[in-house]
Amino acid sequence: MFGRSRTSVVTARTPGELDAMEAAGRIVGRALVAARDAAVPGATTADLDELVDQLIRDAGAVPSFKGYEGFPGSICSSVNEVVVHGIPGSATVLREGDLVSVDCGAILDGWHGDSAWTFGVGELDPDVALLNQATREVLEEGILAMSPGNRLTDVSHALEVATRRAEQRHGVSLGIVDGFGGHGIGREMHEWPFLANEGKPGKGPRLQEGSVLAVEPMLVLGGETDTRTLADDWTVVTVDGSPSSHWEHTVAVTADGPRVLTPRPRD
């Protein structure tokens, strides 16, 4: 999925290419806001999928998830114990207190934007709300490690350290989902390298000005737990039913600090 490379640095994009990626990313950001606003009790994840698909196409872009390796939706809609890759459908009816992750991407002029946002349907259980807040904070701290000269696992390590800090700050036990993480992105949605959400620092290719990664922590409430993939070959769930949160932004390395290429008009 992520390709292979023997280079010692993550590919740099030109300023113009970063602008093009942000144009795609802004469409994704608007789509996520629309999905959150539509995620009310009684709505289905198929409703959210249809809404996002139409919004992306109306903006002149193409949903990058639709048909990707056979995926049937324009969004991944992951509810409660679903970690990632939930398939939207009319049978999944949202209820008060659900924790919903919407992950989507758009292609505009050949460039990809990719972002995920997890939010509650109405009021969340307090510990679930803390899980979601912690995951957002972990993403924000991980993004800060996207600086020139850092190595790939410096970002991984920052995400891991941020997770442990969040546990202490919020008084909840958090598990980092094993085997899943971020990735390079550009002309393809998933490019080299794979970005783990934990690890020792100082390893892997160097980041340079113009390097772009999708940074995406995935955490579960209650500490480390196993996951499994359902019979549809996509939906990943926690084995013990623990709720999961997933936040993602496409981020560029610049001399002036990290640049989020998937901004949302309201956050």
N, C-alpha and C positions, 0 to 999 in steps of 0.2 A: 504493500500500500504506500509506503513512504519512499520507495526507491532506494538507490544505493549511491554513495559518493565516497571518493577517497580524498576529497579536499579537506584542508585543515581549517577552513572558515565557512561560515554560513553565507550563502549567496547574497550579494548586495544588490538592492534595487536602486535605480536612479530616482532623484526627486520627482520627476514626472511620473515614473511608475508607481511611486508611493501615493501620489495624488490620485492616480487611476484606481489603485486598490482602495483608497479611502472612499472614492465615489461609490464603489460596489459595497463597501462596508457600511456607508451611511444608509443605503437601502435596507441592509440587514437590520441595522439599528431601528429604523422606523417600523420594520415588520415585527420585531420583537415587542416594541411598545404596543402595537396594535393587537398582538396576540395576548399580551398581559391584560389589556383593557377588556378583551372579549372573554377572558377566562373567568366566567361567573358560574355559580351553581346552575346546573342544568345544561350548560354548553357541553359539547363533545369535543374530543381532540380532532375529530374530522372537521368540525367547524373551524377550529384554529388553523388547520392545514389549508383549507380552502381559502380562508382570509389571507394568509401569508402568501400563498401561491399567486393570488390575484394581485396583491399589492406589489410583489416583486415584478411580475410581468407588466403591470401598468407603468412601472418606473423604467421600462425598457431593458430589464435584465432577465436572466433565466435562473430559476431555482436550481442550485447546484446539487441538492440532495436527490431530486426527483430522478429516479432511474439509475442512480450511482450504485454500481455493482448490484443492480436489481432492487435497490430500496424503493418501496412504493410511494413514499410520501415526499412532500416538499419541506416538511419539518420532522425532526425527531421530537416526540412528545413523551416525556418520561415522568410518570406520576408516582409519587411516594417511594415505594421500594425499587422502582425501576431506576437504574443508574444512568444508562445511556441507551440510545438507539431504539427507543420505544416507537412503535408504528402507530400513527394516528388512525382512529377509526370511530365509527358511529356508536360502537358498543361501549366505549370509554366515556362515561358521563361524569363530568366534574362535580365534586361535592364540596360543601363548606369544610374548610380545614385541610383540603388536599394541598400537597406540595408539588408544584408542576415545573418541570424544566422544558423549555423550548429551545432547541438548537436548530439553526438554519443557516443557509449560505446562499449567496447570489453571485452570478457571473455577469460582469458588465465589461464590454469591449475586451473580453478574453481574460480579465483579471478577477480573482476570487476574493470575497469577504466571507468570514465565518465567525459566528458568535453564538453564545448560549447564555440564557438568563433563567434563573430559577426564582419562582415567586409563589406566594400563597393565594389560594382561593378563599377570600375572606380572612378570618382570623386563624392563625396557626397555633397549634400546641406550643407552649413556651419553649420547650427544649428543641422542637423542630425549628422554631423561629431563630433560636441561637445557632443551630447548625447552619442555617441558611446565611445568617449574618457572618458567621465565621468563614464560610466558604468565599463569600464576597471579599472579606478582608484578606484572605490568603491570596486570592487573585491579585488584589491591589499591591500586596507586598512582593509577590512574584514578578509583577510587571516592573517594579523598581530595579530589579536585577538585569533588565534588558539594557545594558550599557556597553559601549565599545570596549573591546579588550577582554570582557568576561568570557568564560567558557560556557558551553551549553549546560553542564551540570551545576554551574553556579546558580542558574535559574531554578533547576530542580531542587537544589539544596535550600534556596531561599523559600520555595514553596513548602518544603518539609519543616523548616524552622518556623515559618509563619503558622503552620498547622499546630505545632506544639505550643506556641505562644497563645494561639486562639483558645486552645483547651484550657490553659491556665486563666486566661482573661475572662472566659465565659463560664467556666466551671462545668464543662461537658467533655465527655470522651469522644474523640473523633478518629475515624479510621480512614486511611488513604487507600483508595481503590487500586489494587494491584493490577498491573498490566495495561493500564489505560493512561493516556496523557495527551500532550499537545504535539505540534508538528510544524514543519515548514509549510509555507503556503505562497502561492503566486499565480502562475499560469495554470497550475493544478491545485485542487483543493488540499490534497495530502501530498506533501513533498518531504524529502529528506531535510532535516533529521527528525527522529522521534524525540520528543521532550518528555521525560519521566517527571512525575510529580514528587519525587523524593530521590535522594542520592547524595553521594559525597561530592564536594565541590572540586573545581579545578580540572575537570576532564572533558573530553569531547572537543569539537571544533570551536573556534573562537567566533564571537560575534563582532561584526564590524558595522560601521555606519551604513544603513540601508538594509541590514539583515532583518528578516521578518519571520516571526513565529506566531502560531496560535497557542496561547497560554491558557490551559484549561484544567484547573484543579477539580477533582471529584472526591467528595468526602461523604462518609456515612456516620450516622449517629450511633454511639455506643462502642466505638473502638473498631479494631480490625475485624473484618468478617469476610467470608467467602462469597463469591458471586457465581452465577451460572447463566448460560444463554438459553433462552426458551426454544421451543421447537420451530419457531419461525426463523431461526438462525440469525436474528438481529437483537431482540430485546434482552438486555442484560439486567438481571435483578439480584438483589442481595438474598442469599439463601435463607437467612433468618428473618427476613421481612423488614430489616432496619431501613428507615427513610434515608434518601440520598439527595445531595445537592450538587449542582454542576454549574460553574460559571466560566465563561470563556470570552476573551477578546483576541482579535488579531492585532499584533503589536509590532511596530518597527523600532529599530535602534537608530537614534540620531545623536548628533553632537550636543543637542539641547535637551536631551533626556528622552525617555520612551514616548513614542507617539502611538496612541490608540487609533487604529484605522477603522474600527467598528463602533464609533460613538453613537449613543442613543440620545434622541432629543429630550427624553425625560427618563430619569433613572431613580 
